[in-house]
Amino acid sequence: MQDWKLNNSCIKVDFKEFQKSKNSQLLYTEGVATCTAMTISYPGKFGYLLHITPTDGSYKSIGFITRLLLRDNYTDFVDSVMKSINRYDILPCEKSLLQIGVVATHDSSFKNIIHKLIGNEVELSQIKVLIKKNSKKVDVIFDYENDKVWTQWGERGFDLTYTDEYDYAPDFGEIIKKLSNYNRA
């Protein structure tokens, strides 16, 4: 599966960066450890891959003074990408077709990411979550056109095989239903 890196139709998303793909390119990022990877797509139309760092507004409520001290290091990728999608990529009636994935080795950013997405009128059932706290890092390959995400979990230096477990990950709405014992009678 390593041959995908040699392909010209692959775009690398570096640390503290996001990229948009709309011409059938695969997006990939490596070494997501203290960071969070996030996919946002409209299958068959476009896809974004975000490599969110701990200096992003997704990690905690960052006040004005902290933002001032961070200056150029502060980012707010979720809001920036959602504003771009809402303005240029979709019509309001298409928002329910967006699919979002959050992938990390921790849950430090999940709460704020969920709040930001809800603030952008995304429903919980549109958000998939993949987390493995026992892993040191994760690499992510994203193929928006075929609605596929592959992940490689493990320790630094391990050569593990990529998996497509993302297909089986529950969406956040399903998780809430299970936690609350929701049962439609």
VMD Tcl script that builds the backbone (N, CA, C; Angstrom):
set m [mol new atoms 555]
animate dup $m
set s [atomselect $m all]
$s set {name element resname resid chain x y z} {
  {N N MET 1 A 0.815 -1.204 0.000}
  {CA C MET 1 A 0.000 0.000 0.000}
  {C C MET 1 A 0.853 1.261 0.000}
  {N N GLN 2 A 2.154 1.150 0.231}
  {CA C GLN 2 A 3.033 2.316 0.254}
  {C C GLN 2 A 3.183 2.962 -1.129}
  {N N ASP 3 A 2.807 2.293 -2.206}
  {CA C ASP 3 A 2.945 2.829 -3.555}
  {C C ASP 3 A 2.117 4.095 -3.767}
  {N N TRP 4 A 1.102 4.318 -2.958}
  {CA C TRP 4 A 0.261 5.498 -3.133}
  {C C TRP 4 A 1.067 6.783 -2.978}
  {N N LYS 5 A 2.158 6.775 -2.187}
  {CA C LYS 5 A 2.969 7.981 -1.989}
  {C C LYS 5 A 3.682 8.387 -3.278}
  {N N LEU 6 A 3.984 7.430 -4.132}
  {CA C LEU 6 A 4.725 7.705 -5.354}
  {C C LEU 6 A 3.826 8.212 -6.471}
  {N N ASN 7 A 2.558 8.126 -6.282}
  {CA C ASN 7 A 1.593 8.509 -7.290}
  {C C ASN 7 A 1.469 10.035 -7.361}
  {N N ASN 8 A 1.482 10.595 -8.553}
  {CA C ASN 8 A 1.358 12.046 -8.726}
  {C C ASN 8 A -0.009 12.578 -8.340}
  {N N SER 9 A -0.972 11.705 -8.204}
  {CA C SER 9 A -2.311 12.177 -7.855}
  {C C SER 9 A -2.525 12.199 -6.339}
  {N N CYS 10 A -1.425 12.187 -5.567}
  {CA C CYS 10 A -1.502 12.256 -4.108}
  {C C CYS 10 A -1.004 13.611 -3.630}
  {N N ILE 11 A -1.720 14.184 -2.686}
  {CA C ILE 11 A -1.335 15.472 -2.114}
  {C C ILE 11 A -1.064 15.272 -0.635}
  {N N LYS 12 A 0.139 15.675 -0.201}
  {CA C LYS 12 A 0.489 15.553 1.208}
  {C C LYS 12 A -0.028 16.776 1.974}
  {N N VAL 13 A -0.648 16.498 3.107}
  {CA C VAL 13 A -1.103 17.547 4.014}
  {C C VAL 13 A -0.133 17.540 5.185}
  {N N ASP 14 A 0.656 18.589 5.275}
  {CA C ASP 14 A 1.667 18.663 6.316}
  {C C ASP 14 A 1.073 19.054 7.660}
  {N N PHE 15 A 1.927 18.974 8.659}
  {CA C PHE 15 A 1.644 19.419 10.022}
  {C C PHE 15 A 1.142 20.866 9.962}
  {N N LYS 16 A 0.028 21.142 10.630}
  {CA C LYS 16 A -0.559 22.489 10.709}
  {C C LYS 16 A -0.947 23.015 9.325}
  {N N GLU 17 A -1.708 22.193 8.616}
  {CA C GLU 17 A -2.101 22.551 7.265}
  {C C GLU 17 A -3.410 21.854 6.916}
  {N N PHE 18 A -4.131 22.386 5.933}
  {CA C PHE 18 A -5.266 21.665 5.363}
  {C C PHE 18 A -5.210 21.835 3.849}
  {N N GLN 19 A -5.780 20.853 3.163}
  {CA C GLN 19 A -5.800 20.861 1.705}
  {C C GLN 19 A -7.174 20.446 1.215}
  {N N LYS 20 A -7.511 20.946 0.049}
  {CA C LYS 20 A -8.753 20.554 -0.621}
  {C C LYS 20 A -8.398 19.752 -1.863}
  {N N SER 21 A -9.151 18.711 -2.109}
  {CA C SER 21 A -9.000 17.907 -3.312}
  {C C SER 21 A -10.327 17.900 -4.047}
  {N N LYS 22 A -10.255 18.139 -5.336}
  {CA C LYS 22 A -11.481 18.063 -6.121}
  {C C LYS 22 A -11.254 17.442 -7.483}
  {N N ASN 23 A -10.053 16.932 -7.711}
  {CA C ASN 23 A -9.728 16.331 -9.004}
  {C C ASN 23 A -9.283 14.888 -8.853}
  {N N SER 24 A -9.981 14.142 -8.030}
  {CA C SER 24 A -9.719 12.718 -7.806}
  {C C SER 24 A -8.388 12.419 -7.128}
  {N N GLN 25 A -7.735 13.426 -6.562}
  {CA C GLN 25 A -6.470 13.175 -5.875}
  {C C GLN 25 A -6.729 12.574 -4.505}
  {N N LEU 26 A -5.783 11.726 -4.071}
  {CA C LEU 26 A -5.802 11.248 -2.697}
  {C C LEU 26 A -5.101 12.289 -1.843}
  {N N LEU 27 A -5.618 12.504 -0.650}
  {CA C LEU 27 A -4.955 13.371 0.321}
  {C C LEU 27 A -4.387 12.474 1.405}
  {N N TYR 28 A -3.207 12.800 1.920}
  {CA C TYR 28 A -2.660 12.005 3.013}
  {C C TYR 28 A -1.887 12.884 3.982}
  {N N THR 29 A -1.859 12.439 5.228}
  {CA C THR 29 A -1.059 13.094 6.246}
  {C C THR 29 A -0.423 12.021 7.105}
  {N N GLU 30 A 0.732 12.345 7.653}
  {CA C GLU 30 A 1.477 11.369 8.435}
  {C C GLU 30 A 1.815 11.941 9.810}
  {N N GLY 31 A 1.986 11.044 10.768}
  {CA C GLY 31 A 2.484 11.428 12.075}
  {C C GLY 31 A 1.521 12.206 12.939}
  {N N VAL 32 A 0.244 11.904 12.860}
  {CA C VAL 32 A -0.742 12.573 13.717}
  {C C VAL 32 A -0.620 11.940 15.104}
  {N N ALA 33 A -0.035 12.667 16.039}
  {CA C ALA 33 A 0.197 12.136 17.393}
  {C C ALA 33 A -0.526 13.008 18.423}
  {N N THR 34 A 0.003 14.183 18.706}
  {CA C THR 34 A -0.692 15.108 19.608}
  {C C THR 34 A -1.691 15.955 18.831}
  {N N CYS 35 A -1.671 15.817 17.525}
  {CA C CYS 35 A -2.582 16.552 16.650}
  {C C CYS 35 A -3.863 15.745 16.416}
  {N N THR 36 A -4.721 16.281 15.569}
  {CA C THR 36 A -5.960 15.608 15.175}
  {C C THR 36 A -6.074 15.701 13.660}
  {N N ALA 37 A -6.450 14.615 13.005}
  {CA C ALA 37 A -6.731 14.633 11.566}
  {C C ALA 37 A -8.245 14.694 11.397}
  {N N MET 38 A -8.670 15.420 10.395}
  {CA C MET 38 A -10.107 15.556 10.167}
  {C C MET 38 A -10.368 15.565 8.666}
  {N N THR 39 A -11.419 14.844 8.260}
  {CA C THR 39 A -11.847 14.843 6.866}
  {C C THR 39 A -13.226 15.488 6.783}
  {N N ILE 40 A -13.416 16.259 5.745}
  {CA C ILE 40 A -14.728 16.843 5.454}
  {C C ILE 40 A -14.942 16.638 3.967}
  {N N SER 41 A -16.043 15.988 3.615}
  {CA C SER 41 A -16.248 15.723 2.190}
  {C C SER 41 A -17.708 15.781 1.778}
  {N N TYR 42 A -17.841 16.007 0.525}
  {CA C TYR 42 A -19.083 15.813 -0.199}
  {C C TYR 42 A -18.707 14.737 -1.215}
  {N N PRO 43 A -19.005 13.459 -0.909}
  {CA C PRO 43 A -18.508 12.357 -1.742}
  {C C PRO 43 A -18.769 12.578 -3.232}
  {N N GLY 44 A -17.702 12.401 -4.011}
  {CA C GLY 44 A -17.778 12.561 -5.449}
  {C C GLY 44 A -17.601 13.983 -5.933}
  {N N LYS 45 A -17.601 14.977 -5.006}
  {CA C LYS 45 A -17.512 16.375 -5.411}
  {C C LYS 45 A -16.233 17.047 -4.912}
  {N N PHE 46 A -15.920 16.945 -3.621}
  {CA C PHE 46 A -14.714 17.525 -3.063}
  {C C PHE 46 A -14.432 16.915 -1.700}
  {N N GLY 47 A -13.214 17.122 -1.235}
  {CA C GLY 47 A -12.839 16.654 0.088}
  {C C GLY 47 A -11.731 17.518 0.671}
  {N N TYR 48 A -11.754 17.679 1.975}
  {CA C TYR 48 A -10.711 18.399 2.701}
  {C C TYR 48 A -10.089 17.442 3.707}
  {N N LEU 49 A -8.771 17.560 3.879}
  {CA C LEU 49 A -8.069 16.861 4.946}
  {C C LEU 49 A -7.359 17.922 5.776}
  {N N LEU 50 A -7.594 17.894 7.082}
  {CA C LEU 50 A -7.004 18.861 8.001}
  {C C LEU 50 A -6.051 18.142 8.951}
  {N N HIS 51 A -4.906 18.741 9.199}
  {CA C HIS 51 A -3.956 18.256 10.207}
  {C C HIS 51 A -3.911 19.357 11.269}
  {N N ILE 52 A -4.737 19.194 12.296}
  {CA C ILE 52 A -4.974 20.228 13.312}
  {C C ILE 52 A -4.003 20.068 14.470}
  {N N THR 53 A -3.273 21.131 14.798}
  {CA C THR 53 A -2.291 21.093 15.893}
  {C C THR 53 A -2.899 21.603 17.197}
  {N N PRO 54 A -2.211 21.373 18.316}
  {CA C PRO 54 A -2.711 21.846 19.612}
  {C C PRO 54 A -2.797 23.367 19.764}
  {N N THR 55 A -2.254 24.133 18.806}
  {CA C THR 55 A -2.409 25.594 18.862}
  {C C THR 55 A -3.642 26.058 18.092}
  {N N ASP 56 A -4.488 25.146 17.727}
  {CA C ASP 56 A -5.735 25.449 17.021}
  {C C ASP 56 A -6.859 25.646 18.033}
  {N N GLY 57 A -7.824 26.446 17.683}
  {CA C GLY 57 A -8.981 26.688 18.539}
  {C C GLY 57 A -9.786 25.445 18.850}
  {N N SER 58 A -9.515 24.351 18.175}
  {CA C SER 58 A -10.224 23.101 18.437}
  {C C SER 58 A -9.790 22.444 19.736}
  {N N TYR 59 A -8.653 22.817 20.254}
  {CA C TYR 59 A -8.135 22.140 21.432}
  {C C TYR 59 A -8.638 22.700 22.747}
  {N N LYS 60 A -8.911 23.950 22.813}
  {CA C LYS 60 A -9.445 24.541 24.038}
  {C C LYS 60 A -9.995 25.909 23.693}
  {N N SER 61 A -10.755 26.447 24.603}
  {CA C SER 61 A -11.244 27.804 24.393}
  {C C SER 61 A -10.061 28.745 24.592}
  {N N ILE 62 A -9.568 29.269 23.494}
  {CA C ILE 62 A -8.407 30.142 23.550}
  {C C ILE 62 A -8.907 31.582 23.594}
  {N N GLY 63 A -8.553 32.265 24.674}
  {CA C GLY 63 A -8.978 33.652 24.856}
  {C C GLY 63 A -8.151 34.615 24.025}
  {N N PHE 64 A -8.531 35.875 24.080}
  {CA C PHE 64 A -7.885 36.913 23.288}
  {C C PHE 64 A -6.396 37.037 23.613}
  {N N ILE 65 A -6.042 37.004 24.886}
  {CA C ILE 65 A -4.641 37.181 25.290}
  {C C ILE 65 A -3.783 36.008 24.797}
  {N N THR 66 A -4.301 34.780 24.923}
  {CA C THR 66 A -3.559 33.616 24.430}
  {C C THR 66 A -3.395 33.702 22.919}
  {N N ARG 67 A -4.444 34.114 22.213}
  {CA C ARG 67 A -4.352 34.272 20.752}
  {C C ARG 67 A -3.316 35.318 20.382}
  {N N LEU 68 A -3.280 36.401 21.152}
  {CA C LEU 68 A -2.310 37.465 20.917}
  {C C LEU 68 A -0.885 36.946 21.116}
  {N N LEU 69 A -0.686 36.146 22.163}
  {CA C LEU 69 A 0.635 35.576 22.432}
  {C C LEU 69 A 1.036 34.556 21.366}
  {N N LEU 70 A 0.088 33.795 20.881}
  {CA C LEU 70 A 0.383 32.791 19.845}
  {C C LEU 70 A 0.601 33.416 18.478}
  {N N ARG 71 A -0.004 34.552 18.242}
  {CA C ARG 71 A 0.055 35.279 16.978}
  {C C ARG 71 A -0.105 34.368 15.766}
  {N N ASP 72 A 0.959 34.190 15.013}
  {CA C ASP 72 A 0.887 33.407 13.772}
  {C C ASP 72 A 0.740 31.909 14.010}
  {N N ASN 73 A 0.955 31.455 15.240}
  {CA C ASN 73 A 0.838 30.026 15.534}
  {C C ASN 73 A -0.593 29.598 15.798}
  {N N TYR 74 A -1.496 30.555 16.050}
  {CA C TYR 74 A -2.890 30.220 16.320}
  {C C TYR 74 A -3.619 29.973 15.002}
  {N N THR 75 A -4.397 28.893 14.955}
  {CA C THR 75 A -5.225 28.590 13.792}
  {C C THR 75 A -6.630 28.250 14.264}
  {N N ASP 76 A -7.562 28.253 13.343}
  {CA C ASP 76 A -8.926 27.803 13.609}
  {C C ASP 76 A -9.421 27.125 12.336}
  {N N PHE 77 A -8.826 25.960 12.047}
  {CA C PHE 77 A -9.076 25.276 10.785}
  {C C PHE 77 A -10.530 24.865 10.584}
  {N N VAL 78 A -11.183 24.366 11.633}
  {CA C VAL 78 A -12.556 23.878 11.464}
  {C C VAL 78 A -13.460 25.010 11.007}
  {N N ASP 79 A -13.410 26.140 11.700}
  {CA C ASP 79 A -14.255 27.267 11.293}
  {C C ASP 79 A -13.859 27.806 9.920}
  {N N SER 80 A -12.552 27.903 9.642}
  {CA C SER 80 A -12.094 28.414 8.345}
  {C C SER 80 A -12.580 27.543 7.194}
  {N N VAL 81 A -12.403 26.230 7.334}
  {CA C VAL 81 A -12.818 25.318 6.264}
  {C C VAL 81 A -14.337 25.309 6.120}
  {N N MET 82 A -15.059 25.289 7.228}
  {CA C MET 82 A -16.531 25.294 7.145}
  {C C MET 82 A -17.047 26.576 6.506}
  {N N LYS 83 A -16.433 27.716 6.797}
  {CA C LYS 83 A -16.839 28.976 6.153}
  {C C LYS 83 A -16.598 28.906 4.652}
  {N N SER 84 A -15.468 28.349 4.256}
  {CA C SER 84 A -15.165 28.211 2.835}
  {C C SER 84 A -16.160 27.272 2.146}
  {N N ILE 85 A -16.449 26.147 2.788}
  {CA C ILE 85 A -17.416 25.198 2.227}
  {C C ILE 85 A -18.778 25.856 2.081}
  {N N ASN 86 A -19.222 26.545 3.117}
  {CA C ASN 86 A -20.534 27.197 3.083}
  {C C ASN 86 A -20.608 28.298 2.032}
  {N N ARG 87 A -19.501 28.973 1.800}
  {CA C ARG 87 A -19.494 30.090 0.862}
  {C C ARG 87 A -19.300 29.643 -0.586}
  {N N TYR 88 A -18.377 28.678 -0.820}
  {CA C TYR 88 A -17.981 28.374 -2.192}
  {C C TYR 88 A -18.338 26.979 -2.707}
  {N N ASP 89 A -18.491 26.013 -1.808}
  {CA C ASP 89 A -18.561 24.627 -2.260}
  {C C ASP 89 A -19.954 24.018 -2.325}
  {N N ILE 90 A -20.865 24.453 -1.474}
  {CA C ILE 90 A -22.185 23.824 -1.429}
  {C C ILE 90 A -23.287 24.870 -1.307}
  {N N LEU 91 A -24.470 24.430 -1.650}
  {CA C LEU 91 A -25.674 25.216 -1.391}
  {C C LEU 91 A -26.171 24.850 0.004}
  {N N PRO 92 A -26.923 25.719 0.662}
  {CA C PRO 92 A -27.417 25.385 2.009}
  {C C PRO 92 A -28.165 24.057 2.076}
  {N N CYS 93 A -28.891 23.714 1.031}
  {CA C CYS 93 A -29.653 22.461 1.036}
  {C C CYS 93 A -28.757 21.226 0.906}
  {N N GLU 94 A -27.485 21.402 0.572}
  {CA C GLU 94 A -26.563 20.280 0.420}
  {C C GLU 94 A -25.770 19.984 1.693}
  {N N LYS 95 A -25.896 20.813 2.703}
  {CA C LYS 95 A -25.089 20.656 3.913}
  {C C LYS 95 A -25.285 19.293 4.565}
  {N N SER 96 A -26.481 18.743 4.487}
  {CA C SER 96 A -26.745 17.446 5.108}
  {C C SER 96 A -26.017 16.300 4.391}
  {N N LEU 97 A -25.436 16.557 3.205}
  {CA C LEU 97 A -24.701 15.534 2.471}
  {C C LEU 97 A -23.213 15.515 2.823}
  {N N LEU 98 A -22.762 16.482 3.617}
  {CA C LEU 98 A -21.369 16.485 4.053}
  {C C LEU 98 A -21.106 15.304 4.969}
  {N N GLN 99 A -19.909 14.749 4.864}
  {CA C GLN 99 A -19.493 13.665 5.747}
  {C C GLN 99 A -18.190 14.089 6.407}
  {N N ILE 100 A -18.124 13.898 7.706}
  {CA C ILE 100 A -17.000 14.383 8.482}
  {C C ILE 100 A -16.420 13.251 9.303}
  {N N GLY 101 A -15.100 13.187 9.350}
  {CA C GLY 101 A -14.407 12.207 10.162}
  {C C GLY 101 A -13.365 12.882 11.034}
  {N N VAL 102 A -13.264 12.428 12.267}
  {CA C VAL 102 A -12.261 12.938 13.204}
  {C C VAL 102 A -11.426 11.740 13.643}
  {N N VAL 103 A -10.099 11.834 13.474}
  {CA C VAL 103 A -9.198 10.721 13.755}
  {C C VAL 103 A -8.077 11.222 14.665}
  {N N ALA 104 A -7.863 10.529 15.796}
  {CA C ALA 104 A -6.814 10.959 16.729}
  {C C ALA 104 A -6.439 9.830 17.675}
  {N N THR 105 A -5.325 10.039 18.364}
  {CA C THR 105 A -4.860 9.112 19.393}
  {C C THR 105 A -5.256 9.602 20.786}
  {N N HIS 106 A -6.090 10.614 20.853}
  {CA C HIS 106 A -6.519 11.244 22.109}
  {C C HIS 106 A -7.898 11.861 21.873}
  {N N ASP 107 A -8.511 12.389 22.921}
  {CA C ASP 107 A -9.812 13.052 22.750}
  {C C ASP 107 A -9.760 14.530 23.148}
  {N N SER 108 A -8.588 15.121 23.187}
  {CA C SER 108 A -8.406 16.500 23.641}
  {C C SER 108 A -9.123 17.533 22.778}
  {N N SER 109 A -9.323 17.242 21.520}
  {CA C SER 109 A -9.915 18.223 20.609}
  {C C SER 109 A -11.373 17.947 20.280}
  {N N PHE 110 A -11.867 16.763 20.622}
  {CA C PHE 110 A -13.188 16.350 20.154}
  {C C PHE 110 A -14.314 17.280 20.595}
  {N N LYS 111 A -14.310 17.669 21.851}
  {CA C LYS 111 A -15.399 18.497 22.375}
  {C C LYS 111 A -15.532 19.796 21.579}
  {N N ASN 112 A -14.432 20.498 21.383}
  {CA C ASN 112 A -14.503 21.766 20.658}
  {C C ASN 112 A -14.787 21.573 19.176}
  {N N ILE 113 A -14.256 20.498 18.591}
  {CA C ILE 113 A -14.562 20.236 17.181}
  {C C ILE 113 A -16.056 19.987 17.010}
  {N N ILE 114 A -16.630 19.186 17.880}
  {CA C ILE 114 A -18.075 18.914 17.806}
  {C C ILE 114 A -18.873 20.204 17.961}
  {N N HIS 115 A -18.493 21.042 18.930}
  {CA C HIS 115 A -19.187 22.326 19.125}
  {C C HIS 115 A -19.074 23.214 17.883}
  {N N LYS 116 A -17.893 23.270 17.287}
  {CA C LYS 116 A -17.705 24.084 16.087}
  {C C LYS 116 A -18.556 23.551 14.928}
  {N N LEU 117 A -18.618 22.241 14.776}
  {CA C LEU 117 A -19.420 21.664 13.698}
  {C C LEU 117 A -20.904 21.909 13.920}
  {N N ILE 118 A -21.370 21.723 15.142}
  {CA C ILE 118 A -22.776 21.997 15.447}
  {C C ILE 118 A -23.079 23.471 15.193}
  {N N GLY 119 A -22.137 24.356 15.562}
  {CA C GLY 119 A -22.301 25.790 15.285}
  {C C GLY 119 A -22.386 26.092 13.800}
  {N N ASN 120 A -21.851 25.209 12.981}
  {CA C ASN 120 A -21.935 25.347 11.527}
  {C C ASN 120 A -23.058 24.491 10.941}
  {N N GLU 121 A -24.015 24.119 11.785}
  {CA C GLU 121 A -25.231 23.405 11.392}
  {C C GLU 121 A -24.978 22.013 10.820}
  {N N VAL 122 A -23.942 21.337 11.342}
  {CA C VAL 122 A -23.676 19.951 10.986}
  {C C VAL 122 A -24.359 19.085 12.043}
  {N N GLU 123 A -24.986 18.005 11.627}
  {CA C GLU 123 A -25.671 17.123 12.567}
  {C C GLU 123 A -24.727 16.038 13.072}
  {N N LEU 124 A -24.980 15.553 14.285}
  {CA C LEU 124 A -24.129 14.542 14.903}
  {C C LEU 124 A -24.008 13.289 14.043}
  {N N SER 125 A -25.067 12.955 13.320}
  {CA C SER 125 A -25.043 11.746 12.485}
  {C C SER 125 A -24.128 11.898 11.265}
  {N N GLN 126 A -23.616 13.083 10.998}
  {CA C GLN 126 A -22.703 13.311 9.882}
  {C C GLN 126 A -21.238 13.164 10.303}
  {N N ILE 127 A -20.975 12.955 11.594}
  {CA C ILE 127 A -19.614 12.963 12.134}
  {C C ILE 127 A -19.218 11.561 12.589}
  {N N LYS 128 A -18.149 11.027 12.002}
  {CA C LYS 128 A -17.592 9.746 12.449}
  {C C LYS 128 A -16.359 10.024 13.293}
  {N N VAL 129 A -16.150 9.166 14.284}
  {CA C VAL 129 A -15.029 9.340 15.197}
  {C C VAL 129 A -14.208 8.058 15.239}
  {N N LEU 130 A -12.894 8.185 15.028}
  {CA C LEU 130 A -11.966 7.068 15.176}
  {C C LEU 130 A -10.895 7.498 16.170}
  {N N ILE 131 A -10.807 6.799 17.295}
  {CA C ILE 131 A -9.829 7.132 18.319}
  {C C ILE 131 A -9.203 5.852 18.858}
  {N N LYS 132 A -7.908 5.885 19.019}
  {CA C LYS 132 A -7.176 4.757 19.627}
  {C C LYS 132 A -6.143 5.354 20.565}
  {N N LYS 133 A -6.493 5.436 21.833}
  {CA C LYS 133 A -5.622 6.065 22.812}
  {C C LYS 133 A -4.350 5.266 23.083}
  {N N ASN 134 A -4.335 3.987 22.737}
  {CA C ASN 134 A -3.142 3.174 22.977}
  {C C ASN 134 A -2.115 3.296 21.849}
  {N N SER 135 A -2.419 4.065 20.817}
  {CA C SER 135 A -1.487 4.285 19.714}
  {C C SER 135 A -0.696 5.571 19.936}
  {N N LYS 136 A 0.506 5.596 19.398}
  {CA C LYS 136 A 1.366 6.785 19.503}
  {C C LYS 136 A 1.158 7.740 18.341}
  {N N LYS 137 A 0.695 7.192 17.198}
  {CA C LYS 137 A 0.487 8.034 16.026}
  {C C LYS 137 A -0.477 7.349 15.067}
  {N N VAL 138 A -0.962 8.133 14.131}
  {CA C VAL 138 A -1.806 7.607 13.071}
  {C C VAL 138 A -1.469 8.344 11.775}
  {N N ASP 139 A -1.433 7.614 10.682}
  {CA C ASP 139 A -1.308 8.189 9.341}
  {C C ASP 139 A -2.666 8.005 8.675}
  {N N VAL 140 A -3.052 8.963 7.849}
  {CA C VAL 140 A -4.381 8.936 7.238}
  {C C VAL 140 A -4.266 9.159 5.731}
  {N N ILE 141 A -4.979 8.340 4.965}
  {CA C ILE 141 A -5.132 8.524 3.515}
  {C C ILE 141 A -6.622 8.730 3.268}
  {N N PHE 142 A -6.948 9.746 2.466}
  {CA C PHE 142 A -8.335 10.124 2.246}
  {C C PHE 142 A -8.634 10.181 0.751}
  {N N ASP 143 A -9.617 9.389 0.327}
  {CA C ASP 143 A -10.087 9.354 -1.054}
  {C C ASP 143 A -11.552 9.795 -1.029}
  {N N TYR 144 A -11.779 11.105 -1.189}
  {CA C TYR 144 A -13.143 11.632 -1.096}
  {C C TYR 144 A -14.037 11.095 -2.204}
  {N N GLU 145 A -13.470 10.883 -3.387}
  {CA C GLU 145 A -14.276 10.470 -4.529}
  {C C GLU 145 A -14.960 9.128 -4.300}
  {N N ASN 146 A -14.244 8.210 -3.659}
  {CA C ASN 146 A -14.804 6.896 -3.359}
  {C C ASN 146 A -15.239 6.772 -1.909}
  {N N ASP 147 A -15.232 7.887 -1.188}
  {CA C ASP 147 A -15.662 7.937 0.204}
  {C C ASP 147 A -14.916 6.904 1.050}
  {N N LYS 148 A -13.563 6.920 0.965}
  {CA C LYS 148 A -12.722 5.976 1.691}
  {C C LYS 148 A -11.692 6.716 2.532}
  {N N VAL 149 A -11.466 6.203 3.725}
  {CA C VAL 149 A -10.404 6.685 4.601}
  {C C VAL 149 A -9.651 5.462 5.096}
  {N N TRP 150 A -8.321 5.457 4.918}
  {CA C TRP 150 A -7.489 4.389 5.447}
  {C C TRP 150 A -6.627 4.964 6.554}
  {N N THR 151 A -6.425 4.174 7.594}
  {CA C THR 151 A -5.619 4.628 8.721}
  {C C THR 151 A -4.527 3.612 9.020}
  {N N GLN 152 A -3.413 4.112 9.521}
  {CA C GLN 152 A -2.323 3.259 9.977}
  {C C GLN 152 A -1.984 3.717 11.388}
  {N N TRP 153 A -2.212 2.844 12.361}
  {CA C TRP 153 A -2.018 3.162 13.769}
  {C C TRP 153 A -0.758 2.476 14.273}
  {N N GLY 154 A -0.102 3.063 15.239}
  {CA C GLY 154 A 1.006 2.359 15.858}
  {C C GLY 154 A 2.045 3.237 16.491}
  {N N GLU 155 A 3.143 2.595 16.797}
  {CA C GLU 155 A 4.299 3.251 17.393}
  {C C GLU 155 A 5.120 3.886 16.279}
  {N N ARG 156 A 5.935 4.836 16.619}
  {CA C ARG 156 A 6.842 5.444 15.635}
  {C C ARG 156 A 7.783 4.365 15.095}
  {N N GLY 157 A 7.943 4.326 13.770}
  {CA C GLY 157 A 8.855 3.384 13.162}
  {C C GLY 157 A 8.247 2.038 12.803}
  {N N PHE 158 A 7.065 1.710 13.310}
  {CA C PHE 158 A 6.446 0.439 12.955}
  {C C PHE 158 A 5.886 0.539 11.547}
  {N N ASP 159 A 5.960 -0.534 10.820}
  {CA C ASP 159 A 5.404 -0.586 9.473}
  {C C ASP 159 A 4.160 -1.455 9.520}
  {N N LEU 160 A 3.050 -0.837 9.873}
  {CA C LEU 160 A 1.789 -1.570 9.983}
  {C C LEU 160 A 1.010 -1.446 8.685}
  {N N THR 161 A 0.067 -2.328 8.480}
  {CA C THR 161 A -0.748 -2.264 7.274}
  {C C THR 161 A -1.890 -1.271 7.477}
  {N N TYR 162 A -2.294 -0.682 6.386}
  {CA C TYR 162 A -3.412 0.252 6.436}
  {C C TYR 162 A -4.718 -0.512 6.552}
  {N N THR 163 A -5.666 0.091 7.219}
  {CA C THR 163 A -6.963 -0.548 7.395}
  {C C THR 163 A -8.069 0.360 6.896}
  {N N ASP 164 A -9.191 -0.229 6.590}
  {CA C ASP 164 A -10.355 0.557 6.188}
  {C C ASP 164 A -11.441 0.490 7.253}
  {N N GLU 165 A -11.017 0.430 8.519}
  {CA C GLU 165 A -11.963 0.342 9.620}
  {C C GLU 165 A -12.889 1.555 9.715}
  {N N TYR 166 A -12.530 2.611 9.050}
  {CA C TYR 166 A -13.356 3.820 9.056}
  {C C TYR 166 A -14.775 3.518 8.578}
  {N N ASP 167 A -14.891 2.591 7.637}
  {CA C ASP 167 A -16.211 2.207 7.127}
  {C C ASP 167 A -17.130 1.712 8.243}
  {N N TYR 168 A -16.532 1.128 9.285}
  {CA C TYR 168 A -17.311 0.522 10.358}
  {C C TYR 168 A -17.387 1.394 11.607}
  {N N ALA 169 A -16.752 2.547 11.563}
  {CA C ALA 169 A -16.777 3.444 12.731}
  {C C ALA 169 A -18.182 4.020 12.891}
  {N N PRO 170 A -18.663 4.110 14.128}
  {CA C PRO 170 A -19.995 4.678 14.338}
  {C C PRO 170 A -19.961 6.193 14.160}
  {N N ASP 171 A -21.097 6.743 13.763}
  {CA C ASP 171 A -21.157 8.199 13.739}
  {C C ASP 171 A -21.490 8.681 15.148}
  {N N PHE 172 A -21.308 9.951 15.388}
  {CA C PHE 172 A -21.461 10.497 16.735}
  {C C PHE 172 A -22.903 10.378 17.222}
  {N N GLY 173 A -23.863 10.442 16.315}
  {CA C GLY 173 A -25.267 10.265 16.686}
  {C C GLY 173 A -25.528 8.875 17.253}
  {N N GLU 174 A -24.928 7.838 16.635}
  {CA C GLU 174 A -25.065 6.462 17.122}
  {C C GLU 174 A -24.452 6.318 18.513}
  {N N ILE 175 A -23.301 6.954 18.722}
  {CA C ILE 175 A -22.634 6.890 20.025}
  {C C ILE 175 A -23.516 7.503 21.111}
  {N N ILE 176 A -24.107 8.646 20.826}
  {CA C ILE 176 A -24.981 9.314 21.797}
  {C C ILE 176 A -26.198 8.446 22.104}
  {N N LYS 177 A -26.775 7.822 21.081}
  {CA C LYS 177 A -27.922 6.935 21.299}
  {C C LYS 177 A -27.562 5.790 22.238}
  {N N LYS 178 A -26.388 5.182 22.024}
  {CA C LYS 178 A -25.959 4.066 22.875}
  {C C LYS 178 A -25.712 4.530 24.308}
  {N N LEU 179 A -25.049 5.661 24.453}
  {CA C LEU 179 A -24.740 6.175 25.796}
  {C C LEU 179 A -25.994 6.563 26.572}
  {N N SER 180 A -27.002 7.043 25.872}
  {CA C SER 180 A -28.222 7.478 26.544}
  {C C SER 180 A -29.292 6.393 26.604}
  {N N ASN 181 A -28.988 5.209 26.076}
  {CA C ASN 181 A -29.964 4.103 26.018}
  {C C ASN 181 A -31.234 4.499 25.265}
  {N N TYR 182 A -31.064 5.318 24.248}
  {CA C TYR 182 A -32.187 5.767 23.434}
  {C C TYR 182 A -32.814 4.573 22.725}
  {N N ASN 183 A -34.122 4.481 22.795}
  {CA C ASN 183 A -34.840 3.420 22.109}
  {C C ASN 183 A -36.143 4.005 21.595}
  {N N ARG 184 A -36.278 4.091 20.292}
  {CA C ARG 184 A -37.499 4.632 19.688}
  {C C ARG 184 A -38.607 3.601 19.857}
  {N N ALA 185 A -39.602 3.956 20.606}
  {CA C ALA 185 A -40.706 3.030 20.881}
  {C C ALA 185 A -41.832 3.181 19.903}
}
mol reanalyze $m
mol bondsrecalc $m
mol representation Tube
mol addrep $m
